[in-house]
């Protein structure tokens, strides 16, 4: 079987890396891909939904795996269904739980899914009036897709008013900021949860933890993710069961009843509070950089699972995970997540010497025989070990041999969880 993976980040490189191990796959295409995917698959110089659909009309494949959220929001899966091409990922309507935070919050309220108290606004003056009577810190979110950066935790009223002005008036997130969600700040432990879903049934991944803030000690602005670890020490089977019963199950049931069965990856960000798990937000695709650690721990053939979700027979499959720990530390361009320069030569990419050390490319570009930076998040340096400490040691040891002008990375990924 030939397959096409849509996307160009570290998530897509990790998916290619894992699917390349399946004996059932002949050829992998990636649109548009990066320097890392080019080593394992055939990159296509196309990126828009229109270009991808046109290519698929001329080049038939047995499966399309959609990575980024913006393609789901554009309805690429719906278009693939019309062409009768098997596609892994939810429809535009089902993925609305990610691309509209206002819809997601109202959906959770109606379905009885635990989440933070909230209010939504389109008008700046009304929003400013509301926050004057709230307790800080407050969380302010652009309703639409903002590449993981549309969430501001405001410590006081001045920061909150500034955030509202940036989103609603200055449109720093474009149309994604036509509406905002203002919600209470949840206290607890934040984790990422993924589930393979076939519309009716689901299978949970191990827990993972992303590190969203740009700098050590969780300082600085939110980013797309600076590093992940899995599984999360201290997260119990009972807590995961509670998440299954109170979050995943009612989400799938409610979407199905609305006529939008969810097939793909359901990825809620969860806060483990004193009152139990509460949903921070929903994502409707593989996380990045969560995917990088998950693919290192998944023992089963990923292709079999993807096809089972599409066919609706996930129950027939037993998914096996390694008992090891995995880590991924992201190397970024200087200035990320704000302004950064592209086109810096990357050195040291041949450092990993065994299967437990992998460098996943994100914002990279191959020019001749050299690899250059081509974005904000550049590389995800992943490691596997018998425990979290050993996994992190592998990631940070490999990083020492990598360099490019302006390179930066957090030195505390997973450190608070090492036992």
MOFEN-V888158 format. One record per residue. N is the residue number from 1. RES is the residue in three letters. PSI is psi in radians with two decimals (NA if undefined). Layout:
# MOFEN-V888158
n->{N | N}
res->{RES | RES}
psi->{PSI | PSI}
This chain:
# MOFEN-V888158
n->{1 | 2 | 3 | 4 | 5 | 6 | 7 | 8 | 9 | 10 | 11 | 12 | 13 | 14 | 15 | 16 | 17 | 18 | 19 | 20 | 21 | 22 | 23 | 24 | 25 | 26 | 27 | 28 | 29 | 30 | 31 | 32 | 33 | 34 | 35 | 36 | 37 | 38 | 39 | 40 | 41 | 42 | 43 | 44 | 45 | 46 | 47 | 48 | 49 | 50 | 51 | 52 | 53 | 54 | 55 | 56 | 57 | 58 | 59 | 60 | 61 | 62 | 63 | 64 | 65 | 66 | 67 | 68 | 69 | 70 | 71 | 72 | 73 | 74 | 75 | 76 | 77 | 78 | 79 | 80 | 81 | 82 | 83 | 84 | 85 | 86 | 87 | 88 | 89 | 90 | 91 | 92 | 93 | 94 | 95 | 96 | 97 | 98 | 99 | 100 | 101 | 102 | 103 | 104 | 105 | 106 | 107 | 108 | 109 | 110 | 111 | 112 | 113 | 114 | 115 | 116 | 117 | 118 | 119 | 120 | 121 | 122 | 123 | 124 | 125 | 126 | 127 | 128 | 129 | 130 | 131 | 132 | 133 | 134 | 135 | 136 | 137 | 138 | 139 | 140 | 141 | 142 | 143 | 144 | 145 | 146 | 147 | 148 | 149 | 150 | 151 | 152 | 153 | 154 | 155 | 156 | 157 | 158 | 159 | 160 | 161 | 162 | 163 | 164 | 165 | 166 | 167 | 168 | 169 | 170 | 171 | 172 | 173 | 174 | 175 | 176 | 177 | 178 | 179 | 180 | 181 | 182 | 183 | 184 | 185 | 186 | 187 | 188 | 189 | 190 | 191 | 192 | 193 | 194 | 195 | 196 | 197 | 198 | 199 | 200 | 201 | 202 | 203 | 204 | 205 | 206 | 207 | 208 | 209 | 210 | 211 | 212 | 213 | 214 | 215 | 216 | 217 | 218 | 219 | 220 | 221 | 222 | 223 | 224 | 225 | 226 | 227 | 228 | 229 | 230 | 231 | 232 | 233 | 234 | 235 | 236 | 237 | 238 | 239 | 240 | 241 | 242 | 243 | 244 | 245 | 246 | 247 | 248 | 249 | 250 | 251 | 252 | 253 | 254 | 255 | 256 | 257 | 258 | 259 | 260 | 261 | 262 | 263 | 264 | 265 | 266 | 267 | 268 | 269 | 270 | 271 | 272 | 273 | 274 | 275 | 276 | 277 | 278 | 279 | 280 | 281 | 282 | 283 | 284 | 285 | 286 | 287 | 288 | 289 | 290 | 291 | 292 | 293 | 294 | 295 | 296 | 297 | 298 | 299 | 300 | 301 | 302 | 303 | 304 | 305 | 306 | 307 | 308 | 309 | 310 | 311 | 312 | 313 | 314 | 315 | 316 | 317 | 318 | 319 | 320 | 321 | 322 | 323 | 324 | 325 | 326 | 327 | 328 | 329 | 330 | 331 | 332 | 333 | 334 | 335 | 336 | 337 | 338 | 339 | 340 | 341 | 342 | 343 | 344 | 345 | 346 | 347 | 348 | 349 | 350 | 351 | 352 | 353 | 354 | 355 | 356 | 357 | 358 | 359 | 360 | 361 | 362 | 363 | 364 | 365 | 366 | 367 | 368 | 369 | 370 | 371 | 372 | 373 | 374 | 375 | 376 | 377 | 378 | 379 | 380 | 381 | 382 | 383 | 384 | 385 | 386 | 387 | 388 | 389 | 390 | 391 | 392 | 393 | 394 | 395 | 396 | 397 | 398 | 399 | 400 | 401 | 402 | 403 | 404 | 405 | 406 | 407 | 408 | 409 | 410 | 411 | 412 | 413 | 414 | 415 | 416 | 417 | 418 | 419}
res->{UNK | UNK | UNK | UNK | UNK | UNK | UNK | UNK | UNK | UNK | UNK | UNK | UNK | UNK | UNK | UNK | UNK | UNK | UNK | UNK | UNK | UNK | UNK | UNK | UNK | UNK | UNK | UNK | UNK | UNK | UNK | UNK | UNK | UNK | UNK | UNK | UNK | UNK | UNK | UNK | UNK | UNK | UNK | UNK | UNK | UNK | UNK | UNK | UNK | UNK | UNK | UNK | UNK | UNK | UNK | UNK | UNK | UNK | UNK | UNK | UNK | UNK | UNK | UNK | UNK | UNK | UNK | UNK | UNK | UNK | UNK | UNK | UNK | UNK | UNK | UNK | UNK | UNK | UNK | UNK | UNK | UNK | UNK | UNK | UNK | UNK | UNK | UNK | UNK | UNK | UNK | UNK | UNK | UNK | UNK | UNK | UNK | UNK | UNK | UNK | UNK | UNK | UNK | UNK | UNK | UNK | UNK | UNK | UNK | UNK | UNK | UNK | UNK | UNK | UNK | UNK | UNK | UNK | UNK | UNK | UNK | UNK | UNK | UNK | UNK | UNK | UNK | UNK | UNK | UNK | UNK | UNK | UNK | UNK | UNK | UNK | UNK | UNK | UNK | UNK | UNK | UNK | UNK | UNK | UNK | UNK | UNK | UNK | UNK | UNK | UNK | UNK | UNK | UNK | UNK | UNK | UNK | UNK | UNK | UNK | UNK | UNK | UNK | UNK | UNK | UNK | UNK | UNK | UNK | UNK | UNK | UNK | UNK | UNK | UNK | UNK | UNK | UNK | UNK | UNK | UNK | UNK | UNK | UNK | UNK | UNK | UNK | UNK | UNK | UNK | UNK | UNK | UNK | UNK | UNK | UNK | UNK | UNK | UNK | UNK | UNK | UNK | UNK | UNK | UNK | UNK | UNK | UNK | UNK | UNK | UNK | UNK | UNK | UNK | UNK | UNK | UNK | UNK | UNK | UNK | UNK | UNK | UNK | UNK | UNK | UNK | UNK | UNK | UNK | UNK | UNK | UNK | UNK | UNK | UNK | UNK | UNK | UNK | UNK | UNK | UNK | UNK | UNK | UNK | UNK | UNK | UNK | UNK | UNK | UNK | UNK | UNK | UNK | UNK | UNK | UNK | UNK | UNK | UNK | UNK | UNK | UNK | UNK | UNK | UNK | UNK | UNK | UNK | UNK | UNK | UNK | UNK | UNK | UNK | UNK | UNK | UNK | UNK | UNK | UNK | UNK | UNK | UNK | UNK | UNK | UNK | UNK | UNK | UNK | UNK | UNK | UNK | UNK | UNK | UNK | UNK | UNK | UNK | UNK | UNK | UNK | UNK | UNK | UNK | UNK | UNK | UNK | UNK | UNK | UNK | UNK | UNK | UNK | UNK | UNK | UNK | UNK | UNK | UNK | UNK | UNK | UNK | UNK | UNK | UNK | UNK | UNK | UNK | UNK | UNK | UNK | UNK | UNK | UNK | UNK | UNK | UNK | UNK | UNK | UNK | UNK | UNK | UNK | UNK | UNK | UNK | UNK | UNK | UNK | UNK | UNK | UNK | UNK | UNK | UNK | UNK | UNK | UNK | UNK | UNK | UNK | UNK | UNK | UNK | UNK | UNK | UNK | UNK | UNK | UNK | UNK | UNK | UNK | UNK | UNK | UNK | UNK | UNK | UNK | UNK | UNK | UNK | UNK | UNK | UNK | UNK | UNK | UNK | UNK | UNK | UNK | UNK | UNK | UNK | UNK | UNK | UNK | UNK | UNK | UNK | UNK | UNK | UNK | UNK | UNK | UNK | UNK | UNK | UNK | UNK | UNK | UNK | UNK | UNK | UNK | UNK | UNK | UNK | UNK}
psi->{2.38 | 2.49 | 2.76 | 2.28 | 2.24 | 2.15 | 3.07 | 0.25 | -2.93 | -0.59 | -0.82 | -0.66 | -0.73 | -0.68 | -0.71 | -0.81 | -0.76 | -0.80 | -0.45 | -0.38 | -0.17 | 2.22 | -0.17 | -0.13 | 2.26 | -0.94 | 2.44 | 2.24 | 2.57 | 2.28 | 1.93 | -0.24 | -3.05 | -2.98 | -0.50 | -0.79 | -0.49 | -0.42 | -0.34 | -0.32 | -3.06 | 1.96 | 2.50 | 2.33 | 0.89 | 2.61 | -0.44 | 2.71 | -0.70 | -0.80 | -0.71 | -0.78 | -0.73 | -0.74 | -0.69 | -0.47 | -0.48 | -0.30 | 1.74 | 2.41 | 2.87 | -0.21 | 2.44 | 2.20 | 2.05 | 2.16 | -1.22 | 2.67 | -0.56 | -0.56 | -0.67 | -0.73 | -0.50 | -0.14 | 0.49 | -0.61 | -0.69 | -0.73 | -0.66 | -0.65 | -0.70 | -0.53 | -0.02 | 0.66 | 2.16 | 2.22 | 2.34 | 2.02 | 2.69 | 2.79 | 2.99 | -0.74 | -0.75 | -0.59 | 0.02 | -0.40 | -0.30 | -0.83 | -0.04 | 1.82 | -0.51 | -0.82 | -0.78 | -0.76 | -0.75 | -0.66 | -0.81 | -0.69 | -0.78 | -0.62 | -0.08 | 0.49 | 2.21 | 2.26 | 3.06 | 2.62 | 2.54 | 2.95 | 2.56 | 2.60 | 2.59 | -0.33 | 2.23 | -0.80 | -0.72 | -0.69 | -0.74 | -0.64 | -0.71 | -0.79 | -0.33 | -0.30 | 0.28 | 2.85 | 2.42 | 2.69 | 2.74 | 2.65 | 2.23 | 2.20 | 2.36 | 2.37 | -0.62 | -2.98 | 2.26 | 0.53 | 0.67 | 0.10 | 0.07 | 0.39 | 2.21 | 2.25 | 1.88 | 2.16 | -0.38 | 3.11 | -0.58 | -0.80 | -0.66 | -0.78 | -0.66 | -0.75 | -0.76 | -0.71 | -0.75 | -0.76 | -0.90 | -0.61 | -0.89 | -0.27 | 0.80 | -0.37 | 0.33 | -2.52 | -0.30 | -0.38 | 0.40 | -0.40 | 2.55 | 2.69 | 2.23 | 2.14 | 2.84 | 2.64 | 2.13 | 2.36 | 2.42 | -2.79 | 2.21 | 2.31 | 2.83 | 2.38 | 2.30 | 2.59 | 2.26 | 2.30 | 2.45 | 0.34 | -0.62 | -0.85 | 2.92 | 2.83 | 2.10 | 2.54 | 2.99 | 2.81 | 2.72 | 2.93 | 2.19 | 2.73 | 1.73 | -0.57 | 2.63 | -0.54 | 2.97 | 2.72 | 0.50 | 0.76 | 2.80 | -3.10 | 2.85 | 2.62 | -3.07 | -0.21 | 2.18 | -0.08 | 2.72 | 2.79 | 2.70 | 2.54 | 2.97 | 2.06 | 2.37 | -0.23 | 2.11 | 2.85 | -0.62 | -0.72 | -0.70 | -0.63 | -0.70 | -0.68 | -0.71 | -0.82 | -0.63 | -0.30 | -1.08 | -0.91 | -0.92 | -0.51 | -0.86 | -0.76 | -0.77 | -0.72 | -0.70 | -0.72 | -0.47 | -0.02 | 0.32 | 1.15 | 2.36 | 2.01 | 2.06 | -2.57 | 2.07 | 2.15 | 1.52 | 2.38 | 2.25 | 2.38 | 2.12 | 1.72 | 3.07 | -0.48 | -0.04 | -3.09 | 2.40 | 2.49 | 2.21 | -0.82 | 2.83 | 2.49 | 2.64 | 0.54 | 3.04 | 2.40 | 2.76 | 1.90 | 0.38 | -0.68 | -0.61 | -0.69 | -0.63 | -0.72 | -0.47 | -0.44 | -0.32 | 2.12 | -0.48 | 2.84 | 2.03 | -0.63 | -0.76 | -0.70 | -0.75 | -0.79 | -0.61 | -0.69 | -0.72 | -0.74 | -0.33 | 0.40 | 0.74 | -0.54 | -0.46 | -0.16 | 2.40 | 2.07 | 2.20 | 2.37 | 2.56 | 2.63 | 0.03 | 3.11 | 2.67 | 2.61 | 2.70 | 2.12 | 2.21 | 2.27 | 2.25 | 2.87 | 2.60 | 2.34 | -0.31 | 2.41 | 0.23 | -2.11 | 2.35 | 2.81 | 2.40 | 3.04 | 0.38 | 2.37 | 2.35 | 2.27 | 2.65 | 0.34 | -0.19 | 0.26 | -0.81 | 2.34 | -0.08 | 3.01 | -0.22 | 0.11 | 2.09 | 2.35 | 2.00 | 2.22 | 2.53 | -1.61 | 1.29 | 2.73 | 2.33 | 2.13 | 1.91 | -2.15 | 0.30 | 2.60 | 2.28 | 2.72 | 2.54 | 0.68 | -2.84 | -1.02 | 2.14 | -0.90 | 2.64 | 1.95 | 1.93 | 2.58 | 2.64 | 2.41 | 2.99 | -0.41 | 3.04 | -0.69 | -0.76 | -0.61 | -0.80 | -0.65 | -0.71 | -0.81 | -0.87 | -0.47 | -0.76 | -0.69 | -0.60 | -0.41 | -0.06 | 2.48 | 2.59 | 2.69 | 2.20 | 0.02 | 2.38 | 2.61 | 2.71 | 2.38 | 0.14 | 0.38 | 2.17 | -0.05 | -0.58 | -0.17 | -0.14 | 2.28 | NA}
